[in-house]
């Protein structure tokens, strides 16, 4: 399966911006799926997927801060 680049965005968390790249994928049945690749650092990425770009943007805005907070908590403990 082949991904098509849709757009680029950013998420801001703790005074830092993280790049987000959105892609479209056609399933074998012809349906569209979308994925977001959030770059946290070199070799460190979060990948999310959903049925629409709008829904994916909303999930990204919620999950990136939560993921970063969890990582911070595990380093302290």
N, CA, C and O atoms as CSV, one atom per row, in Angstrom:
chain,resi,resn,atom,element,x,y,z
A,1,UNK,N,N,0.844,-1.185,0.000
A,1,UNK,CA,C,0.000,0.000,0.000
A,1,UNK,C,C,0.883,1.239,0.000
A,1,UNK,O,O,1.983,1.244,0.551
A,2,UNK,N,N,0.380,2.269,-0.620
A,2,UNK,CA,C,1.161,3.470,-0.837
A,2,UNK,C,C,0.516,4.657,-0.119
A,2,UNK,O,O,-0.687,4.883,-0.247
A,3,UNK,N,N,1.316,5.415,0.634
A,3,UNK,CA,C,0.817,6.594,1.340
A,3,UNK,C,C,1.012,7.828,0.468
A,3,UNK,O,O,2.025,7.965,-0.219
A,4,UNK,N,N,0.029,8.722,0.506
A,4,UNK,CA,C,0.117,9.995,-0.206
A,4,UNK,C,C,0.175,11.107,0.829
A,4,UNK,O,O,-0.652,11.163,1.740
A,5,UNK,N,N,1.149,11.984,0.685
A,5,UNK,CA,C,1.281,13.121,1.598
A,5,UNK,C,C,0.081,14.046,1.421
A,5,UNK,O,O,-0.294,14.374,0.295
A,6,UNK,N,N,-0.529,14.470,2.550
A,6,UNK,CA,C,-1.693,15.352,2.516
A,6,UNK,C,C,-1.313,16.766,2.934
A,6,UNK,O,O,-1.571,17.723,2.203
A,7,UNK,N,N,-0.702,16.898,4.106
A,7,UNK,CA,C,-0.324,18.225,4.595
A,7,UNK,C,C,0.616,18.092,5.780
A,7,UNK,O,O,0.846,17.003,6.306
A,8,UNK,N,N,1.147,19.229,6.178
A,8,UNK,CA,C,2.020,19.284,7.338
A,8,UNK,C,C,1.392,20.225,8.356
A,8,UNK,O,O,0.739,21.203,7.991
A,9,UNK,N,N,1.590,19.928,9.616
A,9,UNK,CA,C,1.077,20.765,10.690
A,9,UNK,C,C,2.038,20.735,11.863
A,9,UNK,O,O,3.175,20.280,11.743
A,10,UNK,N,N,1.567,21.222,12.991
A,10,UNK,CA,C,2.399,21.231,14.194
A,10,UNK,C,C,1.495,21.153,15.425
A,10,UNK,O,O,0.343,21.585,15.407
A,11,UNK,N,N,2.051,20.597,16.475
A,11,UNK,CA,C,1.387,20.553,17.782
A,11,UNK,C,C,2.334,21.222,18.757
A,11,UNK,O,O,3.535,20.949,18.766
A,12,UNK,N,N,1.779,22.105,19.581
A,12,UNK,CA,C,2.611,22.774,20.577
A,12,UNK,C,C,2.289,22.207,21.954
A,12,UNK,O,O,1.127,22.048,22.327
A,13,UNK,N,N,3.358,21.906,22.703
A,13,UNK,CA,C,3.203,21.346,24.036
A,13,UNK,C,C,4.420,21.739,24.857
A,13,UNK,O,O,5.555,21.547,24.421
A,14,UNK,N,N,4.189,22.286,26.035
A,14,UNK,CA,C,5.276,22.707,26.928
A,14,UNK,C,C,6.259,23.637,26.228
A,14,UNK,O,O,7.474,23.470,26.333
A,15,UNK,N,N,5.720,24.611,25.519
A,15,UNK,CA,C,6.514,25.618,24.806
A,15,UNK,C,C,7.428,25.027,23.743
A,15,UNK,O,O,8.445,25.631,23.402
A,16,UNK,N,N,7.088,23.863,23.214
A,16,UNK,CA,C,7.826,23.260,22.109
A,16,UNK,C,C,6.854,22.893,21.007
A,16,UNK,O,O,5.719,22.492,21.265
A,17,UNK,N,N,7.319,23.036,19.767
A,17,UNK,CA,C,6.508,22.657,18.608
A,17,UNK,C,C,7.012,21.333,18.057
A,17,UNK,O,O,8.217,21.107,17.938
A,18,UNK,N,N,6.073,20.471,17.725
A,18,UNK,CA,C,6.391,19.176,17.154
A,18,UNK,C,C,5.745,19.088,15.777
A,18,UNK,O,O,4.554,19.357,15.623
A,19,UNK,N,N,6.527,18.714,14.791
A,19,UNK,CA,C,6.032,18.608,13.420
A,19,UNK,C,C,5.090,17.415,13.291
A,19,UNK,O,O,5.318,16.354,13.874
A,20,UNK,N,N,4.024,17.614,12.513
A,20,UNK,CA,C,3.057,16.552,12.237
A,20,UNK,C,C,2.874,16.471,10.725
A,20,UNK,O,O,2.568,17.472,10.076
A,21,UNK,N,N,3.061,15.287,10.172
A,21,UNK,CA,C,2.829,15.073,8.745
A,21,UNK,C,C,1.626,14.145,8.596
A,21,UNK,O,O,1.542,13.100,9.242
A,22,UNK,N,N,0.702,14.552,7.732
A,22,UNK,CA,C,-0.522,13.786,7.500
A,22,UNK,C,C,-0.443,13.084,6.150
A,22,UNK,O,O,0.014,13.654,5.159
A,23,UNK,N,N,-0.905,11.819,6.132
A,23,UNK,CA,C,-0.868,11.005,4.923
A,23,UNK,C,C,-2.229,10.356,4.686
A,23,UNK,O,O,-2.996,10.134,5.623
A,24,UNK,N,N,-2.512,10.060,3.435
A,24,UNK,CA,C,-3.711,9.322,3.055
A,24,UNK,C,C,-3.280,7.969,2.511
A,24,UNK,O,O,-2.270,7.851,1.818
A,25,UNK,N,N,-4.063,6.957,2.838
A,25,UNK,CA,C,-3.793,5.600,2.387
A,25,UNK,C,C,-5.088,4.997,1.864
A,25,UNK,O,O,-6.135,5.135,2.496
A,26,UNK,N,N,-5.028,4.348,0.747
A,26,UNK,CA,C,-6.185,3.620,0.218
A,26,UNK,C,C,-6.085,2.167,0.663
A,26,UNK,O,O,-5.053,1.523,0.476
A,27,UNK,N,N,-7.153,1.657,1.249
A,27,UNK,CA,C,-7.172,0.267,1.686
A,27,UNK,C,C,-7.414,-0.630,0.468
A,27,UNK,O,O,-7.804,-0.143,-0.593
A,28,UNK,N,N,-7.184,-1.932,0.619
A,28,UNK,CA,C,-7.473,-2.847,-0.499
A,28,UNK,C,C,-8.928,-2.789,-0.970
A,28,UNK,O,O,-9.223,-3.121,-2.118
A,29,UNK,N,N,-9.824,-2.372,-0.096
A,29,UNK,CA,C,-11.238,-2.245,-0.474
A,29,UNK,C,C,-11.572,-0.876,-1.061
A,29,UNK,O,O,-12.725,-0.608,-1.399
A,30,UNK,N,N,-10.561,-0.009,-1.182
A,30,UNK,CA,C,-10.775,1.297,-1.796
A,30,UNK,C,C,-11.149,2.410,-0.830
A,30,UNK,O,O,-11.368,3.546,-1.253
A,31,UNK,N,N,-11.224,2.107,0.445
A,31,UNK,CA,C,-11.562,3.129,1.422
A,31,UNK,C,C,-10.339,3.974,1.735
A,31,UNK,O,O,-9.206,3.542,1.519
A,32,UNK,N,N,-10.568,5.171,2.239
A,32,UNK,CA,C,-9.474,6.064,2.631
A,32,UNK,C,C,-9.228,5.969,4.132
A,32,UNK,O,O,-10.161,5.960,4.935
A,33,UNK,N,N,-7.967,5.900,4.483
A,33,UNK,CA,C,-7.527,5.988,5.877
A,33,UNK,C,C,-6.474,7.071,5.941
A,33,UNK,O,O,-5.754,7.305,4.970
A,34,UNK,N,N,-6.382,7.725,7.068
A,34,UNK,CA,C,-5.421,8.806,7.231
A,34,UNK,C,C,-4.508,8.496,8.405
A,34,UNK,O,O,-4.934,7.912,9.401
A,35,UNK,N,N,-3.261,8.886,8.280
A,35,UNK,CA,C,-2.322,8.697,9.373
A,35,UNK,C,C,-1.566,9.991,9.625
A,35,UNK,O,O,-1.393,10.816,8.728
A,36,UNK,N,N,-1.123,10.147,10.857
A,36,UNK,CA,C,-0.328,11.310,11.256
A,36,UNK,C,C,0.968,10.794,11.852
A,36,UNK,O,O,0.970,9.878,12.675
A,37,UNK,N,N,2.058,11.388,11.430
A,37,UNK,CA,C,3.367,11.052,11.963
A,37,UNK,C,C,3.889,12.270,12.714
A,37,UNK,O,O,4.175,13.304,12.110
A,38,UNK,N,N,4.010,12.145,14.026
A,38,UNK,CA,C,4.462,13.239,14.876
A,38,UNK,C,C,5.922,12.983,15.220
A,38,UNK,O,O,6.260,11.952,15.802
A,39,UNK,N,N,6.777,13.917,14.861
A,39,UNK,CA,C,8.213,13.766,15.073
A,39,UNK,C,C,8.578,14.409,16.413
A,39,UNK,O,O,8.508,15.630,16.560
A,40,UNK,N,N,8.968,13.583,17.387
A,40,UNK,CA,C,9.355,14.084,18.707
A,40,UNK,C,C,10.847,14.339,18.792
A,40,UNK,O,O,11.289,15.187,19.568
A,41,UNK,N,N,11.616,13.627,18.016
A,41,UNK,CA,C,13.066,13.772,18.010
A,41,UNK,C,C,13.642,12.832,16.980
A,41,UNK,O,O,12.904,12.099,16.321
A,42,UNK,N,N,14.947,12.846,16.834
A,42,UNK,CA,C,15.575,11.940,15.876
A,42,UNK,C,C,15.254,10.478,16.202
A,42,UNK,O,O,15.601,9.990,17.278
A,43,UNK,N,N,14.612,9.802,15.300
A,43,UNK,CA,C,14.253,8.408,15.516
A,43,UNK,C,C,13.127,8.186,16.508
A,43,UNK,O,O,12.893,7.049,16.917
A,44,UNK,N,N,12.428,9.225,16.904
A,44,UNK,CA,C,11.348,9.117,17.889
A,44,UNK,C,C,10.074,9.699,17.290
A,44,UNK,O,O,9.943,10.914,17.141
A,45,UNK,N,N,9.138,8.822,16.949
A,45,UNK,CA,C,7.913,9.249,16.297
A,45,UNK,C,C,6.696,8.582,16.921
A,45,UNK,O,O,6.778,7.485,17.473
A,46,UNK,N,N,5.570,9.271,16.820
A,46,UNK,CA,C,4.275,8.708,17.190
A,46,UNK,C,C,3.479,8.640,15.894
A,46,UNK,O,O,3.461,9.602,15.126
A,47,UNK,N,N,2.825,7.519,15.648
A,47,UNK,CA,C,1.994,7.385,14.458
A,47,UNK,C,C,0.576,7.063,14.902
A,47,UNK,O,O,0.346,6.118,15.657
A,48,UNK,N,N,-0.371,7.865,14.421
A,48,UNK,CA,C,-1.791,7.689,14.716
A,48,UNK,C,C,-2.536,7.494,13.406
A,48,UNK,O,O,-2.055,7.916,12.355
A,49,UNK,N,N,-3.707,6.859,13.454
A,49,UNK,CA,C,-4.523,6.765,12.248
A,49,UNK,C,C,-5.987,6.928,12.580
A,49,UNK,O,O,-6.413,6.715,13.716
A,50,UNK,N,N,-6.766,7.316,11.551
A,50,UNK,CA,C,-8.187,7.562,11.731
A,50,UNK,C,C,-8.869,7.573,10.368
A,50,UNK,O,O,-8.215,7.426,9.336
A,51,UNK,N,N,-10.194,7.749,10.375
A,51,UNK,CA,C,-10.976,7.762,9.138
A,51,UNK,C,C,-11.030,9.116,8.445
A,51,UNK,O,O,-11.360,9.182,7.260
A,52,UNK,N,N,-10.711,10.208,9.160
A,52,UNK,CA,C,-10.747,11.541,8.548
A,52,UNK,C,C,-9.611,12.397,9.104
A,52,UNK,O,O,-9.111,12.158,10.204
A,53,UNK,N,N,-9.221,13.390,8.326
A,53,UNK,CA,C,-8.138,14.271,8.756
A,53,UNK,C,C,-8.580,15.096,9.967
A,53,UNK,O,O,-7.806,15.284,10.906
A,54,UNK,N,N,-9.806,15.583,9.948
A,54,UNK,CA,C,-10.309,16.389,11.068
A,54,UNK,C,C,-10.294,15.633,12.379
A,54,UNK,O,O,-9.862,16.160,13.404
A,55,UNK,N,N,-10.762,14.409,12.348
A,55,UNK,CA,C,-10.753,13.569,13.545
A,55,UNK,C,C,-9.325,13.259,13.983
A,55,UNK,O,O,-9.027,13.217,15.177
A,56,UNK,N,N,-8.457,13.044,13.017
A,56,UNK,CA,C,-7.055,12.762,13.304
A,56,UNK,C,C,-6.366,13.967,13.940
A,56,UNK,O,O,-5.562,13.806,14.858
A,57,UNK,N,N,-6.671,15.158,13.465
A,57,UNK,CA,C,-6.100,16.373,14.063
A,57,UNK,C,C,-6.547,16.525,15.514
A,57,UNK,O,O,-5.748,16.898,16.373
A,58,UNK,N,N,-7.809,16.239,15.789
A,58,UNK,CA,C,-8.318,16.325,17.161
A,58,UNK,C,C,-7.636,15.299,18.068
A,58,UNK,O,O,-7.261,15.625,19.194
A,59,UNK,N,N,-7.471,14.068,17.587
A,59,UNK,CA,C,-6.790,13.036,18.372
A,59,UNK,C,C,-5.347,13.411,18.628
A,59,UNK,O,O,-4.829,13.198,19.725
A,60,UNK,N,N,-4.692,13.973,17.617
A,60,UNK,CA,C,-3.297,14.381,17.757
A,60,UNK,C,C,-3.153,15.444,18.833
A,60,UNK,O,O,-2.246,15.379,19.662
A,61,UNK,N,N,-4.051,16.422,18.819
A,61,UNK,CA,C,-4.002,17.506,19.810
A,61,UNK,C,C,-4.185,16.980,21.231
A,61,UNK,O,O,-3.628,17.548,22.170
A,62,UNK,N,N,-4.954,15.909,21.406
A,62,UNK,CA,C,-5.164,15.325,22.735
A,62,UNK,C,C,-4.056,14.362,23.148
A,62,UNK,O,O,-3.610,14.377,24.295
A,63,UNK,N,N,-3.614,13.528,22.215
A,63,UNK,CA,C,-2.715,12.443,22.581
A,63,UNK,C,C,-1.246,12.831,22.682
A,63,UNK,O,O,-0.516,12.237,23.475
A,64,UNK,N,N,-0.797,13.796,21.914
A,64,UNK,CA,C,0.616,14.177,21.981
A,64,UNK,C,C,0.971,14.730,23.366
A,64,UNK,O,O,1.948,14.273,23.958
A,65,UNK,N,N,0.211,15.703,23.909
A,65,UNK,CA,C,0.543,16.173,25.267
A,65,UNK,C,C,0.474,15.046,26.310
A,65,UNK,O,O,1.302,14.992,27.220
A,66,UNK,N,N,-0.503,14.157,26.179
A,66,UNK,CA,C,-0.621,13.052,27.132
A,66,UNK,C,C,0.578,12.104,27.028
A,66,UNK,O,O,1.091,11.643,28.047
A,67,UNK,N,N,1.018,11.819,25.823
A,67,UNK,CA,C,2.170,10.945,25.612
A,67,UNK,C,C,3.436,11.561,26.199
A,67,UNK,O,O,4.216,10.882,26.867
A,68,UNK,N,N,3.632,12.847,25.944
A,68,UNK,CA,C,4.820,13.522,26.468
A,68,UNK,C,C,4.799,13.574,27.991
A,68,UNK,O,O,5.841,13.429,28.631
A,69,UNK,N,N,3.634,13.778,28.570
A,69,UNK,CA,C,3.513,13.809,30.030
A,69,UNK,C,C,3.823,12.430,30.620
A,69,UNK,O,O,4.510,12.337,31.637
A,70,UNK,N,N,3.329,11.371,30.000
A,70,UNK,CA,C,3.619,10.016,30.478
A,70,UNK,C,C,5.114,9.716,30.416
A,70,UNK,O,O,5.672,9.102,31.326
A,71,UNK,N,N,5.750,10.149,29.346
A,71,UNK,CA,C,7.196,9.931,29.240
A,71,UNK,C,C,7.956,10.682,30.317
A,71,UNK,O,O,8.940,10.171,30.853
A,72,UNK,N,N,7.514,11.886,30.639
A,72,UNK,CA,C,8.143,12.664,31.702
A,72,UNK,C,C,7.982,11.954,33.045
A,72,UNK,O,O,8.930,11.874,33.826
A,73,UNK,N,N,6.790,11.444,33.310
A,73,UNK,CA,C,6.538,10.759,34.578
A,73,UNK,C,C,7.374,9.498,34.724
A,73,UNK,O,O,7.837,9.194,35.823
A,74,UNK,N,N,7.576,8.765,33.651
A,74,UNK,CA,C,8.338,7.522,33.756
A,74,UNK,C,C,9.823,7.792,33.942
A,74,UNK,O,O,10.531,6.971,34.524
A,75,UNK,N,N,10.305,8.933,33.455
A,75,UNK,CA,C,11.734,9.275,33.666
A,75,UNK,C,C,11.993,9.666,35.110
A,75,UNK,O,O,13.078,9.408,35.632
A,76,UNK,N,N,11.018,10.283,35.763
A,76,UNK,CA,C,11.188,10.758,37.136
A,76,UNK,C,C,11.119,9.586,38.108
A,76,UNK,O,O,11.861,9.543,39.090
A,77,UNK,N,N,10.239,8.650,37.836
A,77,UNK,CA,C,10.022,7.537,38.775
A,77,UNK,C,C,11.146,6.550,38.805
A,77,UNK,O,O,11.088,5.572,39.550
